[in-house]
């Protein structure tokens, strides 16, 4: 050691040490260089007052960082932080810088580095619950009644968004239903433009709907056709059979009504009648078809 620090060897040895350190740094920089990486990270909102809400802020921010390759290789987006600071900000549009932090290296770039956001006060409104029917029940069935519980809910959110809300609806899907049913429907706030407002919180979030279905009945006016067989005893030929009334009103399920073109009378045996007779004849009603008129008056007209 004493020889190491002898005067005649001191300067060369110092130079050698410096060169060795430089070579070591060079080798290390080649083996573990400084690199850059891009991360897409969730934007945090800091110092937001309890009665305030931040609107129109992007969900994510792109942050470019730099550091030694050995460090950046295992870094995830959770270790890169991007945030806006709302301390001291009031209601209205704000232009805020986006801050970024990366403890393992340096932040090179933030995009976007400034953003416009809107700060608003949180308010509440009480709203009635309306049902919105989706689809059609099974054939011949109709929705008769809907019981909603609760009938009113509390809606919470930004003040100007609550001002734009006009309805809270509970969708009720009745597609192909033919029996009474009960569902839990997720409530949706609707704006004055008809758009769904998913940024508003509804309490409770669901409503219980009890739906009652009934068989649907419709009326229709149907022509009457006189059914005959045989010939008159006096040999005269039937020219036509006039029916009074010519049409009757029936009541039945829609699918059944739509399938009925005409109603027929019970068969009339002409051989039992004199020519130019007028008689009352019963109608032949299909099953599940109701008609106030049970009989029609038929006048048989023969050829001259």
Steps between C-alpha positions, in 0.01 A plus 500: 500500500782730584650430162170579332510853626861558425531829318654373181202253445207710623398682181511196267297297745236775534472521122465123482221508761310771311530311173377181668197681646423651161523162334271353767242777448519454124450126525210541742333758279527263206363210700228699684419809289240768576185432299151651465161334533141614449229418753125561485396563860176580678456870571459571871295789638646655813364750752143487368262644761246254641207691351661533156537275199742515204346460155645456151839385628665227288528159659862447396816703432808404295826542691849450356772421755872427486732289712752222489387197308541274800253715695246569226480137397285406798302823537119489458255783442407485869840649587447802273268767643302766313264738679323835500483720808158658564602681818339844519303457178138619480193398298540536125742412222863473607824467301729282710855373455554125513773405745700177473732315735739211447716418804722253309613748237404821324178618336581600142158590360133514602221493241280690527686719743202734555129418492165675525270363771171615646452521876148489633328466835335170585123525550201269544150476353200283581351345186200274431570165336339439161485167321603455138356190332732310266375245249157340460331230709403165351219499245160596643650638824524860617670673792224602739676648804845579637574552869829681568691500830637746598292759319760777556882499520785737588730602215844643584752667272630823351253786532483590130453133411209469742346807336507318165334185640131459417420136583610193693385185323479130582516284184250211499551231235168326425621313191296178453364518855160342565493485879534750783864554595725691739845643421769728642555775245818712493402867503629746240494881507394661170597850382287757319656376174403139569855387582581267789687675784727234647705757693210556743466276806150369576407373846372234508648391168228242426122491519277198544235469229189281528335464161150365437405359159151427369362329194436761237157515333403703195181552302449473127211518256473174306272416200248216530473220244183290483568127477242297301450152362239329284232661282156644555219247494319688223807474278580868484865606486656714774624830360636646822463501877472847656628519857402764758734618636757438229785548750528436874744617768713234667732513802806273517875482537688692228657193343160334477323806362764541231443141386123539454391611154125443548247334731273228369145423602389156598416299192153561356336204319308665216290188445323579826401850385268657255653729241533867594502416871634724778635332814727563800823299492758452775863594444781246522749662740858365525634419845611801708303739277221706652222673310199694630301392194411133531265476201451679170191535282539339158273560202528246221436642154432266208541546129194607302 
